[in-house]
Amino acid sequence: MIVGKLELASLLRTTHATLDRWIVKFGDSFPVIERGRNGKPWQFDAEAVMAFLHARREEEDAKRAERDEQLAQLMLPLPGEDQQQGGGASIDDRLKAARLSSIMMENARKAAELVPAAKVREGMEMAIATMGRTIDDELRLSCAEHGIPLPVRELLERRFAEARRRAVAEVRAALSEPEPEQPPPLLAT
């Protein structure tokens, strides 16, 4: 089917300006029957143009897939993603996810919702230490008020100290801090 420029743009569901850009971009390889001149309209074989554009799209898709494959070999996982997960997402999707993550982190930082891990760790250690001292004091007072013998009180203090060490170890694990090699010494009572 032989058509003019406006009909071809309509068939391709594109604008006249886009069609002009394609003609310039692809140059002599763009299938034109007759180039328009003074008073002479452009003429195209619509099927040949559609086949040409389809072939160009397939070439671009193949080049994009090859580029993505080459980049995938160089990619590191995004935060929160393991190596196997990253292989399924396209480069564009990974870039969008990374940009979104960056924007979310910046917004959290601006809203003071993002706290450095060291500050959280310090706060948790202070809270556990204060809680431990409070429990030790209350345990001693309660044992004295109820006449609990010293060996029983010491047993309870050891159990509470062990529970406190486990809690500190769990907090450190949750905050990805390695355990110290030696456990902290028991507090003298």
Steps between C-alpha positions, in 0.01 A plus 500: 500500500652830389434789741609857563674639809184589695335164428817313598527692828136415569551130417806488727309687773775758528542869430614661180806634687597151622471363147729781380754411771497133394555596135802712602628244753492202264593699189511310173412170671149630585264354234382797295352459154502871414655786700278805510610816321336820385144396433586132488377297804694236690411141419560194716419131481324468838573127540871550421523784755329291768728203432805732505399657835419157646846373399667809654304446825612136512863608442478757779341243736780253421767766561331601828480137613869447414596818687291394801664157496848654493413743780341221705838330514647813662213580736520487874182427694297798616459547875252244629540277195704182475706414192242255358209747528682767300530278193125505432450876484591708198766768524234770467290344777805472726592864432145611578505296822836648599377855431182434698701359789727804493204738501337310787823508702540873440139565603545292814822687578324837454208390720749387768362146472839361404736442792860385464551141617771613745250730670241221523763261635612755760140565608422130528815433704417788735141378539609143571763616750248725680240225502758253630597728790135564582418128499808423715398766754137384508611137532722581799226707667234236442722222631582706811133595561384138473787342688627295207826325593826624347567183290157535334556873436840425341342233280234748386765767433700255284188406303411865442860575396489212249165621365650849461800357306261315267299818445816698416609224259158509328513880468851483354392230256198705397726800441761280327768566758735210566511351846799594716737208554468505880163541671478806725588422863221456755437804716598454863209519742 
